[in-house]
Amino acid sequence: MKNFAHLLCIVGLAALTSCANQAPMSIHWEMGKNDVTPGVCELYYTITNHSNKPITNEGWILYFNYMSLHPIYTEGDQILQTELQASYHSITPTEDFQPLMPDSSRTFKLLFKGNAIRQTSRPEGFFLVKNGKSKPVSIPCTYAPFTRPEQMKRGIVTWEKTPYAEGSYVYDYVQNILNAPKSENVQPLLPQPKQAIYTEGVCEVAKAEMVVRTDVNMVAEGYRMEITPSTITIEASDEAGVFYAKQTLKQWGEVVPCGSVTDYPDLHHRGIMLDVVRNYYPVDSIYRVLDIMAYHKLNVLHFHLTDDEAWRLEIPGLPQLTNIGSKRGYTTDESECLLPMYCGGWDPNAPTTANGYITREKYIELLKYAGDRHIRVIPEIDMPGHMRAAKKAMGNMLTDSAFNARVYKSAQNYTDNVIDVTKPYAVEFIDHVVTELVKMHEEAGQPLRILNIGGDEVPKGALTREEHQAFIDAVLEILNRYNLQPMGWEEITHFCKPESKAVCYSWLNSNTKPLEMAEAGYPVVLANANRLYFDFAYCNHHEEKGLNWGGYTDEYRSFDWEPLIHPNVIGMNAQLWGEVIRSFAQVEWQIYPKIYGLAERAWNNRSALTLSEYNRLVYEVFVPQLAASGRNFHIQQPGVKPVAVDSLPLTVAMNKVMEGGEILYNFDDGEWQVYSAPVAVPEGTKIVKAKVQYLGKESNTTWLWLEEEHKVDAGAEEKNTGATF
C-alpha cells in the first residue's frame, strides 16, 4: 500500500508521559474505494510513531469522531475500531498488535458499512488517552485528496441516480439554466412583486415624500405602493406590510421606477431553521442571517436549541443544562460534560463549535432584534426523543437504571437519547422550561405563540405507545395553559390529533405526506428535504461539504419546483442542520445562495420567473451584494464537455451560470489558463479540469475524464435529467 501512507499516527506509551502537550503521533487518512462489496467502502489508516519509544499493545486508546460510517472489519486484526456512541469511535490495539518502532509507520485497512463519496466525509478530532487516566493529547491528522473515480462515486445503480458532477453532466446542467426563456421586464427584486405596472419616470427615494396609510381590508403582510417622481405612498393593513414595502424599495436602490406595485405573500410562514446544537456558533453572528432574511421578506427563525449533542439555551433554575449539557469532551461518566460528537476533540472548555450556549440575556436581545425586522423566533425543544443532552445533564431526574435497560437505537445511532416519560419529573421539567421560555419572550416584547416540540425519531423499543401518548397529552396541557400552539415534525401526527392544531413540518420528498396531513386538517409547513435541507451538499462532488441522504440542494433546487398548494399549507421552511457545520462562515456558505429560491417560492408559490431569469437575479444582482457586504457564499462550478469543431482533434467547450468572472482550466494538472473559446485537447490528456473565479470566490473544480473507462455513459445521463448534482 505505497500510496496509502500516513493515516493514523500514535506514539509509544512510555513517551506519552514525557511528551506533555506535544503530539506523540500524527494521522493521515486516505480513501480506498466505495462498494468493494455492495454498500461497503474501504479506508486506510496509517499509524506513525513520532516518539523515541516503541508503541506496544498496552494501555492506550485513540478516540475520534466519524459520522455516518460504521466499522465492520479491520484487515490484520492488530487494531480494533469500536463505535462507542453514534459518531464517537475508538481504536485500541489487540493482543496481535506488533510493536511499532520510532519513526516508522504501519498502514491498516478498514472496511465500513456505507460510502464515503466526498473527501469531507472523514474522521475528525483525534486524541489519545493512556490507561484511561492521563490527560488527553490531541493528535493531528492529515487527509489525502480524492484523485480517482472509485473514490468519488458509488456503485453503478447509485451512480445513475445521482450522477457525479463531472464535466459533461455539469455542462448540460448549466446549459439548461442558460437556455431557459428570458425577459427584459424582470426587476432586480427577490421575491418578485405579485403585480407591478410601471410608468415613465423615476423617483429618487431619499428626496421623495413617503406617505403611509392603513387599509384593514388588505391581506396580512401585503402592501400597495404608488410611486411618482416626488411621492411614495404605501398602503398596508399592518406594520409588516409597510416593512416589506420598504424592503422592496431598499432592493431597488436609491432610484426606483415610477408606477404601482401590489404585493402580498402566498404563505405566512416563511422561515429558516438554524441548528446551533450539533455545532455551535455565537448568537451574535445570527444577526447577519436575520438581516438577509428580512431583506428578502422571510419572517420565521426556527431555532433548534436542544438535541442529543447539547443543550444551548440558559434556563434559570436548571443551571446543569448548560453547565454540563453545553460542553463536549473527554469524559468517562459525563458528569461534567457530554461525549465528543461530530468535530470531536477532548477539551470541553476549548473555543470550538462543540462548546457554548446562549445566555438568557443574549436570547432576549436576539428576540428583540428579530422582532424589529418582523421575524418571529420559534424555539424548538425536541422531545421525548433527541433528549440525550438533557438526560445526561439532569442525571437520574429524567431516567433511572430500569429505564436505561431498554434496548433501542435512534436514527443517529444513539442508544440512550429518550427520557423516562413515566417519571413525574419529566413533565415538571418540560413545564419549567416552557415557563422560562414564555418569560423570556414576554420580557423581549415578543410574546411566544408557537413552541416546536419536535416529536420526531423516537426509536422503537424506547417507549410504549401508551407512555408516549400520555406524555404528549401532558405537554399539550402545558402549552394550552400558555395559549401556545404546538408544532413539530411530521411524526407529531401520531400523537397530536388535528383538533390540537399542531403545525406539522413535512420533510419527505413528495407531496403525498403533506397532502395527507393537510386533508386531515393539520396546518402544514413544507420542509422538503431534497429542496429545502440546506445542510445537504450542493452537488455530488468530492470537494463539497454537506450530507446527501435525501439528495442534494443548490440555489436551483430551492427554486425550480412547484410546491403543494392547499388551504392548510401555511408555510415553507428551509433547514440548516448542524452536523456538517464547523464555523459561521460555513453557515453562510450553506445558506447563500440557496436562500433566494426559498424567498421566491415562499412568497410566490407559482413564481412567474423562468429559471434563467432567476439565475440572472441571483448571480448578477444578489450574489454581488453578498460579496460587497463581506458574507461568505458558494458559487456554481463550470461545465466541461467534448465538442466537434471542424477537423480539429478532441475539443472541449466550457460554460458557467454567471455572466461575470472567468473560467480557468488545465490539462492533467498543468498550468491554469483562462478560457475564452473551445479548446483543442493535447493528445494523451487524461483529465481536463476547470473552475470559476467570481467576486473573489473560487468554485469547486470540475473534472472531465477522457479515458474511456472513466467516462459516464451519456445515455444514462439523459435518463436522469431530473437528478440534481
C-alpha positions in Angstrom: 0.0 0.0 0.0 2.7 2.5 -1.0 0.1 5.1 -2.0 -1.7 4.9 1.4 0.9 6.4 3.6 0.5 8.3 6.9 -3.1 7.9 8.1 -3.1 7.4 11.9 0.0 8.2 14.0 0.3 7.1 17.6 3.2 7.3 20.0 4.8 4.8 22.3 3.2 4.6 25.8 6.4 5.4 27.6 6.8 8.6 25.5 3.3 9.8 26.2 4.1 11.0 29.7 7.2 12.9 28.6 5.6 14.5 25.6 3.4 16.8 27.7 1.4 18.8 25.2 3.3 17.6 22.2 1.6 15.1 19.9 3.4 11.8 20.1 1.9 10.8 16.7 0.3 12.2 13.6 -2.5 10.8 11.5 -3.1 10.7 7.8 -6.3 9.3 6.3 -6.9 8.0 2.8 -10.0 6.8 1.0 -9.7 3.4 -0.8 -12.8 2.9 -2.9 -16.5 2.5 -2.5 -18.6 -0.6 -3.0 -15.8 -3.1 -2.5 -18.9 -5.2 -1.8 -22.3 -3.6 -2.1 -22.7 -0.8 0.5 -19.2 -1.2 1.9 -16.2 1.1 1.5 -12.5 0.6 2.3 -10.4 3.2 4.2 -6.8 3.2 5.1 -5.3 4.3 8.4 -1.5 4.6 8.8 0.0 4.9 12.3 3.3 6.6 12.5 5.4 6.6 15.7 7.0 10.0 16.3 8.4 9.2 19.7 11.6 7.6 20.8 9.9 4.5 22.3 8.1 1.6 20.6 4.4 1.6 20.6 3.2 -1.6 22.2 -0.2 -3.2 22.6 -0.7 -2.0 26.2 -2.8 0.7 27.7 -3.6 3.3 25.0 -6.9 4.3 23.3 -7.3 6.6 20.4 -10.6 8.4 20.3 -12.1 10.3 17.3 -15.4 11.1 15.6 -16.6 9.7 12.3 -20.2 10.4 11.2 -22.4 8.1 9.1 -19.9 5.2 8.5 -19.9 2.1 10.7 -16.8 -0.1 11.2 -17.2 -3.8 10.3 -13.7 -5.2 9.7 -10.0 -4.4 10.2 -7.6 -6.3 8.0 -4.9 -8.0 10.0 -6.7 -7.7 13.4 -3.9 -5.7 15.0 -6.3 -2.9 16.0 -9.9 -2.8 17.0 -12.2 0.1 16.0 -15.4 0.4 18.1 -18.4 2.7 17.5 -18.9 3.8 21.1 -22.0 6.0 20.7 -23.3 7.5 17.4 -20.3 9.3 15.8 -17.9 8.7 18.7 -15.3 5.9 17.9 -12.2 4.4 19.5 -9.2 2.5 18.3 -7.4 0.1 20.6 -4.6 -2.4 20.0 -5.3 -6.1 20.1 -3.1 -8.8 21.5 -1.8 -9.3 17.9 -0.5 -5.7 17.7 3.1 -5.8 16.8 5.4 -3.1 18.4 5.7 0.0 16.2 9.2 1.3 16.3 10.2 5.0 16.5 10.0 6.9 13.1 8.2 4.0 11.5 4.6 3.7 10.1 2.1 1.0 9.6 -1.0 1.0 7.4 -4.3 -0.6 8.4 -7.1 -1.3 6.0 -10.6 -0.9 7.5 -14.0 -1.7 6.0 -17.0 0.4 6.8 -20.7 0.0 6.2 -21.7 2.9 4.0 -19.9 5.1 1.3 -17.6 8.0 1.5 -18.1 9.9 -1.7 -16.7 13.2 -0.6 -13.3 14.0 0.9 -15.1 16.0 3.7 -16.6 12.7 4.9 -13.7 11.8 7.1 -12.8 11.2 10.7 -12.1 14.2 13.0 -11.0 15.2 16.4 -8.4 12.6 17.2 -7.0 12.4 20.8 -5.0 9.8 22.7 -5.5 8.7 26.3 -3.1 6.4 28.2 -4.6 3.9 30.6 -7.8 5.9 30.9 -6.1 8.3 33.4 -3.7 10.6 31.6 -4.6 14.0 30.2 -5.7 13.5 26.6 -3.3 14.5 23.9 -4.6 16.0 20.6 -3.4 14.1 17.6 -3.0 15.9 14.3 -4.5 14.3 11.2 -3.9 15.0 7.5 -6.0 13.8 4.7 -5.2 12.5 1.2 -7.2 14.2 -1.5 -9.5 12.2 -3.7 -8.0 11.7 -7.1 -9.5 8.5 -8.5 -13.0 7.8 -9.8 -13.5 4.9 -7.4 -13.1 7.3 -4.5 -15.7 9.8 -5.8 -18.6 7.5 -6.9 -20.6 4.7 -5.5 -21.9 1.6 -7.3 -23.4 1.9 -10.8 -27.0 1.9 -9.6 -26.5 4.8 -7.2 -24.2 6.5 -9.8 -27.0 6.6 -12.3 -29.5 8.0 -9.8 -27.1 10.8 -8.6 -24.5 11.4 -11.2 -21.1 12.6 -10.1 -20.7 16.3 -11.0 -18.2 15.5 -13.8 -17.7 17.9 -16.8 -20.3 16.8 -19.3 -23.0 16.4 -16.7 -22.4 19.9 -15.3 -22.2 21.4 -18.8 -25.7 20.1 -19.6 -27.0 21.2 -16.2 -25.6 24.7 -16.7 -26.8 24.9 -20.3 -30.3 24.0 -19.2 -30.3 27.0 -16.9 -28.8 29.4 -19.5 -31.2 28.2 -22.3 -34.4 28.9 -20.3 -36.6 31.7 -21.7 -35.5 35.3 -20.7 -37.3 38.5 -20.3 -36.2 42.1 -20.1 -39.0 43.2 -17.8 -37.7 41.5 -14.6 -36.9 43.9 -11.8 -33.9 43.4 -9.5 -36.2 42.1 -6.7 -36.5 38.8 -4.8 -39.2 37.9 -4.2 -40.8 39.4 -7.3 -43.9 41.5 -6.6 -47.3 40.0 -7.5 -48.3 42.8 -9.7 -46.3 45.8 -11.0 -47.3 48.5 -13.6 -44.5 50.9 -14.5 -44.9 54.3 -15.9 -42.5 56.8 -17.3 -40.0 58.5 -14.9 -38.1 57.6 -11.8 -38.2 58.5 -8.2 -35.2 59.4 -6.0 -36.2 57.7 -2.7 -34.2 60.0 -0.5 -35.9 63.1 -1.9 -39.4 61.7 -2.1 -42.1 62.3 0.4 -43.3 59.0 2.0 -46.9 58.6 2.9 -48.1 55.6 4.9 -51.8 54.7 5.1 -53.7 51.8 6.8 -56.2 49.7 4.8 -57.6 47.0 7.1 -59.1 45.1 4.2 -55.7 44.2 2.7 -54.0 40.8 3.1 -51.8 40.5 6.1 -48.2 41.4 5.3 -49.3 42.7 1.9 -48.9 46.2 0.6 -49.7 48.6 -2.2 -47.2 51.3 -3.4 -47.8 54.2 -5.7 -44.6 55.8 -6.8 -44.3 59.2 -8.5 -41.2 61.3 -9.0 -42.0 63.2 -5.8 -44.1 60.8 -3.6 -44.1 57.2 -2.4 -47.4 56.2 -1.0 -47.6 52.9 0.9 -50.9 51.2 2.0 -50.9 48.2 4.2 -53.1 46.5 6.8 -50.2 46.0 9.3 -46.7 47.1 10.1 -45.2 44.1 8.4 -46.8 45.2 5.1 -45.2 48.6 5.5 -41.9 47.0 6.3 -41.9 44.7 3.3 -42.8 47.7 1.0 -39.7 49.4 2.3 -37.6 46.3 1.7 -38.8 46.4 -1.9 -37.6 50.0 -2.2 -34.3 49.0 -0.5 -33.7 46.3 -3.0 -34.4 48.7 -5.9 -31.8 51.1 -4.5 -31.6 54.9 -4.5 -33.6 55.4 -7.7 -36.8 53.4 -8.3 -39.1 53.3 -11.3 -42.4 55.1 -11.1 -45.6 53.1 -11.1 -47.8 51.0 -8.9 -47.0 47.8 -7.0 -49.5 45.4 -5.4 -47.9 42.6 -3.4 -48.6 40.0 -0.7 -47.2 36.6 0.4 -48.8 33.3 -0.6 -47.5 31.8 2.7 -47.4 33.5 6.1 -44.7 31.2 7.5 -41.5 31.8 5.5 -38.7 30.5 7.6 -35.2 29.1 8.1 -34.3 26.6 10.8 -30.8 27.1 12.4 -29.4 24.3 14.4 -26.8 25.5 16.9 -26.9 22.2 18.8 -24.8 19.8 16.8 -22.2 22.6 16.3 -22.4 25.9 17.9 -21.8 29.4 16.6 -22.1 32.6 18.6 -25.7 34.0 18.7 -24.4 37.5 17.6 -23.4 36.1 14.2 -27.0 35.1 13.6 -27.9 38.8 13.3 -26.2 38.6 9.9 -28.7 35.9 8.7 -31.7 37.8 10.2 -30.7 40.9 8.1 -30.7 38.9 4.9 -34.0 37.2 5.8 -35.7 40.5 6.4 -34.3 41.9 3.2 -36.0 39.1 1.3 -39.2 39.1 3.3 -38.6 35.8 5.3 -40.4 36.1 8.6 -39.6 33.0 10.8 -36.4 31.9 12.6 -37.0 28.4 13.7 -34.3 28.0 16.4 -33.2 24.4 17.1 -31.8 24.8 20.7 -31.7 21.3 22.1 -30.9 17.8 20.9 -28.8 14.7 21.8 -25.5 16.5 21.4 -26.1 19.6 23.5 -28.5 22.0 25.3 -27.8 25.5 24.1 -30.1 27.8 26.0 -29.7 29.0 29.6 -32.8 28.1 31.7 -33.0 29.8 35.1 -33.3 27.3 37.9 -31.7 24.5 35.8 -28.0 25.5 35.6 -26.8 22.0 34.9 -28.5 22.1 31.5 -25.8 24.4 30.2 -23.0 23.8 32.8 -22.9 20.2 31.6 -25.1 19.9 28.6 -23.5 22.7 26.5 -20.0 21.1 26.6 -18.5 18.1 24.9 -15.1 16.5 25.6 -13.3 13.5 27.1 -15.3 12.0 29.9 -15.8 8.6 31.5 -19.1 9.3 33.2 -20.5 12.6 31.6 -20.8 14.2 35.0 -19.1 17.4 33.8 -19.6 17.4 30.0 -21.0 15.2 27.3 -19.2 12.8 25.0 -17.4 14.3 22.0 -19.5 14.3 18.8 -19.0 15.4 15.2 -15.9 17.6 15.2 -14.9 16.0 18.5 -11.9 17.0 20.5 -11.2 16.3 24.1 -11.4 19.7 25.7 -14.8 20.8 27.0 -13.5 24.3 27.6 -12.0 24.9 24.2 -13.5 27.6 22.0 -14.7 25.2 19.4 -18.1 24.5 17.8 -18.6 21.7 20.3 -18.9 24.1 23.2 -21.1 27.1 24.0 -24.6 28.3 24.9 -26.9 31.3 24.6 -27.4 33.2 27.8 -30.9 34.4 28.8 -29.8 37.9 28.2 -28.4 37.2 24.7 -31.6 35.3 23.7 -33.8 38.2 24.7 -31.6 40.5 22.7 -31.9 38.2 19.7 -35.7 38.2 20.1 -35.8 42.0 20.0 -33.5 42.2 17.0 -35.6 39.7 15.1 -38.9 41.4 16.2 -37.7 44.7 14.8 -37.4 43.0 11.5 -40.8 41.3 11.7 -39.2 37.9 12.2 -40.8 35.5 14.7 -38.5 33.3 16.7 -39.9 29.8 17.2 -37.8 27.8 19.7 -37.6 24.1 19.4 -37.2 21.9 22.4 -37.2 18.4 20.9 -39.0 15.7 23.0 -39.3 13.0 24.2 -36.5 11.7 21.9 -33.4 13.7 20.9 -33.1 14.5 24.6 -29.7 12.9 25.4 -28.1 16.2 26.5 -30.9 17.0 28.9 -31.0 13.4 30.2 -27.3 13.4 30.9 -27.2 16.9 32.4 -30.1 16.2 34.7 -28.9 12.8 35.8 -31.3 10.4 37.4 -34.1 13.0 37.4 -35.0 12.1 33.9 -34.1 8.4 33.9 -33.1 5.5 36.1 -31.4 2.2 35.7 -34.5 0.3 34.9 -35.4 2.6 32.0 -31.8 2.7 30.8 -32.0 -1.1 30.4 -34.4 -0.7 27.5 -32.8 -1.6 24.2 -33.2 0.7 21.2 -31.1 2.7 18.7 -32.0 6.1 17.3 -31.7 7.2 13.7 -28.4 8.8 14.6 -27.3 5.6 16.4 -27.8 6.7 20.0 -28.8 4.1 22.5 -29.8 6.4 25.3 -31.4 9.5 24.0 -35.1 9.1 25.2 -36.2 10.4 28.6 -38.3 8.3 31.0 -41.6 9.9 30.4 -43.2 7.9 33.2 -41.3 9.9 35.8 -43.5 12.7 37.1 -40.4 15.0 36.9 -40.3 14.6 33.1 -43.5 16.6 32.8 -42.4 19.0 35.5 -39.1 19.5 33.7 -40.9 20.5 30.4 -43.3 22.7 32.4 -40.3 24.6 33.9 -38.6 25.0 30.5 -41.7 26.2 28.8 -42.5 28.7 31.6 -39.0 30.2 31.3 -39.3 30.5 27.6 -42.6 32.3 27.9 -41.0 34.7 30.4 -38.1 35.4 28.0 -40.3 36.2 25.1 -42.6 38.4 27.2 -39.6 40.3 28.5 -38.4 40.9 24.9 -41.8 42.2 23.9 -42.2 39.3 21.5 -44.8 37.0 23.0 -44.4 33.3 22.4 -47.3 32.0 20.3 -45.9 28.7 19.0 -43.5 26.1 20.5 -41.9 23.4 18.4 -41.7 20.2 20.5 -40.0 18.2 17.7 -41.6 14.8 18.4 -39.5 13.1 15.7 -37.4 9.9 15.6 -38.3 8.3 18.9 -36.7 4.9 18.3 -38.7 1.7 18.5 -38.4 0.0 21.9 -37.8 3.2 23.9 -41.4 3.8 24.9 -44.7 2.1 24.7 -47.4 3.8 22.7 -49.4 4.4 25.9 -46.4 6.0 27.6 -45.6 8.2 24.6 -49.2 9.3 24.2 -49.6 10.2 27.9 -46.5 12.3 27.8 -47.6 14.3 24.7 -51.0 14.8 26.2 -49.4 16.3 29.4 -47.2 18.5 27.3 -50.2 19.7 25.2 -51.9 20.7 28.5 -48.9 22.8 29.4 -48.9 24.5 26.1 -52.6 25.1 26.3 -52.2 26.8 29.7 -49.9 29.3 28.0 -52.0 29.5 24.8 -49.2 28.1 22.8 -49.8 26.3 19.5 -47.8 23.0 19.2 -45.5 22.5 16.3 -43.4 19.5 15.3 -42.0 17.3 12.6 -44.5 15.2 10.6 -44.2 12.3 13.1 -46.1 14.5 15.6 -49.3 13.5 13.9 -49.0 10.1 15.5 -49.8 11.6 18.9 -51.4 15.0 18.2 -54.9 14.9 16.7 -55.9 17.6 14.1 -58.0 19.4 16.7 -54.8 20.2 18.5 -54.0 22.5 15.6 -50.4 21.2 15.8 -48.4 22.7 12.9 -46.6 19.9 11.0 -43.3 20.2 9.2 -43.4 17.9 6.2 -39.9 16.9 5.2 -40.4 13.9 3.0 -39.6 14.2 -0.7 -43.1 14.1 -2.2 -46.5 15.8 -1.9 -48.1 12.6 -0.6 -47.5 13.2 3.1 -48.1 17.0 3.2 -51.3 16.5 1.3 -52.4 13.7 3.6 -51.8 15.9 6.7 -53.4 19.0 5.1 -56.5 17.0 4.1 -56.7 15.7 7.7 -56.9 19.3 8.9 -53.3 19.9 10.2 -51.6 23.2 9.4 -48.7 22.2 7.2 -45.3 23.8 6.6 -43.4 22.4 3.6 -39.8 21.4 4.5 -39.0 19.0 1.7 -35.5 17.6 2.3 -34.5 17.4 -1.4 -35.4 21.1 -1.9 -35.0 22.8 1.5 -32.4 21.0 3.6 -29.6 23.5 3.2 -27.2 21.2 5.1 -27.2 18.9 2.0 -24.2 19.2 -0.3 -24.7 21.5 -3.3 -24.0 18.6 -5.6 -22.4 15.1 -5.8 -18.8 16.4 -5.9 -16.0 15.1 -3.9 -15.0 18.6 -2.7 -18.4 19.6 -1.5 -19.4 19.8 2.2 -22.7 18.5 3.4 -24.9 15.5 3.7 -26.8 13.7 0.9 -29.1 11.1 2.4 -32.1 12.7 0.8 -30.5 14.2 -2.3 -28.6 17.5 -3.0 -29.8 21.1 -2.7 -28.5 24.1 -4.6 -29.9 27.5 -5.4 -31.9 26.0 -8.3 -33.4 23.1 -6.3 -34.8 25.5 -3.8 -36.5 27.5 -6.7 -37.2 25.1 -9.6 -40.2 23.2 -8.3 -44.0 23.6 -7.7 -44.8 23.4 -4.0 -48.1 21.9 -2.9 -50.9 24.4 -2.8 -53.6 23.7 -0.3 -55.6 25.9 2.1 -53.9 24.2 5.1 -50.4 24.6 3.7 -49.4 27.7 5.7 -45.7 27.9 5.2 -42.3 26.8 3.8 -39.2 26.3 5.9 -35.6 25.6 5.0 -33.4 23.6 7.4 -29.7 24.0 8.2 -28.9 21.1 10.4 -25.6 21.5 12.2 -23.8 18.1 11.8 -21.6 19.4 8.9 -21.1 22.9 10.3 -17.6 23.8 11.5 -17.8 27.7 11.5 -20.2 30.5 10.9 -18.5 31.1 7.6 -19.8 27.6 6.6 -23.3 28.6 7.8 -23.3 31.4 5.3 -21.7 29.2 2.6 -24.5 26.6 3.0 -27.3 29.2 3.0 -26.2 31.5 0.3 -27.3 31.5 -2.5 -29.9 28.7 -1.7 -31.9 31.3 0.3 -33.1 33.0 -2.9 -35.1 30.1 -4.1 -36.8 29.8 -0.7 -37.6 33.5 -0.6 -39.2 33.5 -4.1 -41.2 30.3 -3.6 -42.4 31.1 -0.1 -43.7 34.4 -1.3 -44.8 33.3 -4.8 -45.8 29.7 -4.9 -46.2 29.8 -8.7 -43.4 32.2 -9.5 -43.5 34.0 -12.8 -39.7 33.9 -13.1 -38.1 31.5 -15.5 -35.1 29.5 -14.4 -32.8 31.8 -16.5 -34.4 35.0 -15.1 -34.0 33.7 -11.6 -30.4 32.8 -12.2 -29.6 36.2 -13.5 -31.1 37.8 -10.4 -29.1 35.5 -8.2 -25.7 36.0 -9.9 -25.9 39.4 -11.3 -27.8 41.2 -8.5 -27.8 39.5 -5.2 -24.6 37.4 -5.0 -22.6 40.6 -5.8 -24.4 42.2 -2.8 -23.3 39.3 -0.6 -19.8 39.9 -1.7 -20.0 43.6 -1.1 -21.2 43.0 2.5 -18.5 40.6 3.3 -20.6 37.5 3.5 -19.5 34.0 2.5 -21.2 32.2 -0.3 -21.0 29.3 -2.7 -20.7 29.6 -6.5 -21.6 27.1 -9.1 -18.8 25.2 -10.9 -18.3 25.3 -14.7 -19.2 22.7 -17.2 -16.7 21.0 -19.5 -17.8 18.9 -22.5 -16.2 17.4 -25.6 -17.5 19.0 -28.8 -16.9 18.6 -32.5 -15.2 21.6 -34.1 -14.4 21.2 -37.9 -11.5 18.9 -38.4 -9.8 19.7 -35.1 -8.8 16.9 -32.7 -10.7 16.4 -29.5 -12.0 19.8 -28.4 -13.7 20.8 -25.2 -16.2 23.7 -24.5 -16.9 25.2 -21.1 -19.7 27.2 -19.6 -20.8 28.9 -16.4 -24.0 30.2 -14.9 -22.8 33.8 -14.3 -22.0 36.5 -16.9 -19.1 37.9 -14.9 -16.0 36.1 -13.7 -13.8 33.8 -15.7 -13.2 30.1 -16.2 -9.8 28.7 -15.6 -8.8 25.3 -17.0 -5.8 22.9 -17.2 -4.9 19.6 -18.8 -3.5 16.9 -16.5 -2.8 19.4 -13.7 -0.7 21.6 -15.9 -0.7 25.4 -15.9 -4.1 27.1 -15.3 -5.2 29.1 -18.3 -8.1 31.5 -19.0 -10.9 30.0 -21.1 -12.4 32.1 -24.0 -13.4 29.6 -26.7 -13.5 25.9 -27.3 -10.0 24.4 -26.8 -8.2 21.6 -28.6 -7.1 18.9 -26.1 -3.5 17.8 -26.4 -3.1 14.2 -27.4 -2.7 11.8 -24.5 -4.6 14.1 -22.0 -6.4 12.1 -19.3 -8.2 14.8 -17.3 -9.4 18.2 -18.1 -10.1 20.4 -15.0 -11.9 23.8 -14.8 -13.0 26.2 -12.1 -14.8 29.6 -11.9 -13.3 32.7 -10.3 -16.0 35.2 -9.5 -16.3 38.1 -6.9 -13.2 36.9 -5.0 -14.6 33.3 -4.8 -13.4 30.1 -6.5 -15.8 27.3 -7.4 -15.1 23.6 -7.0 -13.1 22.1 -9.7 -14.9 20.3 -12.4 -13.3 17.1 -13.7 -13.7 15.6 -17.2 -12.1 12.2 -17.5 -11.0 11.4 -21.1 -10.0 7.8 -20.5 -12.8 5.6 -21.8 -13.2 3.6 -18.7 -13.7 6.7 -16.6 -16.5 8.2 -18.8 -20.1 8.3 -17.6 -22.5 6.7 -20.1 -24.2 9.6 -21.9 -27.4 7.6 -22.3 -27.6 7.1 -18.5 -27.3 10.8 -18.0 -30.1 11.5 -20.5 -32.3 9.2 -18.5 -31.6 11.2 -15.3 -32.2 14.8 -16.3 -34.4 15.1 -13.2 -31.5 14.3 -10.9 -29.7 17.0 -9.1 -25.9 17.3 -8.8 
